[in-house]
Amino acid sequence: MLYELVLTLDDNGTLMVTAPAFPEVTSFGVDRDDAILHGRSAIEEAIAARIEEGTDIPPPSVPGASADVVVDLPAI
């Protein structure tokens, strides 16, 4: 399952991570690799929370021009 991450450099020099498919996802990283790791973990937590709440999980992304990174999550 592919999901997009958007990385934005903040005023402190860290990268803020958001996920267009999951408005509740916001994370940070000290560099690109760290930001991607935290972003992926945040999406996994968002999916787990949605499963627990019984709310819909967005379908996987079709990577577009707005994505800085696409992460691949297992389907389970």
C-alpha positions as CSV (number, residue, x, y, z in Angstrom):
1,M,0.0,0.0,0.0
2,L,1.6,3.2,-1.1
3,Y,1.0,6.5,0.7
4,E,2.3,10.0,0.0
5,L,4.4,12.1,2.4
6,V,5.0,15.8,2.0
7,L,8.2,17.1,3.7
8,T,8.4,20.8,4.6
9,L,11.5,22.5,6.0
10,D,10.4,24.5,9.1
11,D,12.0,27.5,10.8
12,N,14.1,25.3,13.1
13,G,15.7,23.5,10.2
14,T,13.8,20.3,10.9
15,L,11.5,18.6,8.4
16,M,7.7,18.6,9.1
17,V,6.0,15.5,7.6
18,T,2.3,15.4,6.6
19,A,0.3,12.8,4.7
20,P,-2.4,14.1,2.3
21,A,-4.5,10.9,2.8
22,F,-4.4,11.2,6.6
23,P,-5.1,14.8,7.8
24,E,-4.3,13.7,11.4
25,V,-0.7,12.8,10.5
26,T,1.9,15.4,11.4
27,S,5.4,14.4,12.4
28,F,9.0,15.7,12.2
29,G,12.5,14.6,11.4
30,V,16.0,16.0,11.8
31,D,16.8,15.0,8.2
32,R,15.1,13.4,5.2
33,D,15.6,9.7,6.3
34,D,14.4,10.5,9.9
35,A,11.4,12.4,8.6
36,I,10.4,9.5,6.3
37,L,10.8,7.0,9.2
38,H,8.6,9.1,11.5
39,G,6.1,9.8,8.7
40,R,5.7,6.1,8.0
41,S,5.3,5.3,11.7
42,A,2.7,8.1,12.0
43,I,0.7,6.6,9.0
44,E,0.8,3.2,10.6
45,E,-0.5,4.6,13.9
46,A,-3.2,6.5,12.1
47,I,-4.3,3.3,10.3
48,A,-4.3,1.4,13.7
49,A,-6.4,4.2,15.3
50,R,-8.9,4.1,12.4
51,I,-9.2,0.3,12.6
52,E,-9.9,0.6,16.4
53,E,-12.5,3.4,15.8
54,G,-14.1,1.6,12.9
55,T,-13.5,4.5,10.5
56,D,-12.6,4.3,6.9
57,I,-9.0,3.9,5.8
58,P,-8.1,5.9,2.7
59,P,-7.2,3.8,-0.3
60,P,-3.6,3.7,-1.3
61,S,-2.2,6.7,-3.1
62,V,-1.5,7.0,-6.8
63,P,1.7,9.0,-6.5
64,G,1.2,12.5,-7.9
65,A,3.2,15.7,-8.4
66,S,2.5,16.9,-4.8
67,A,4.3,14.0,-3.1
68,D,7.9,14.4,-1.9
69,V,8.1,10.7,-0.9
70,V,5.9,7.6,-1.3
71,V,6.1,5.0,1.4
72,D,5.1,1.4,1.0
73,L,3.2,-0.2,3.9
74,P,2.3,-3.8,4.2
75,A,-1.4,-4.5,3.4
76,I,-2.0,-6.3,6.7
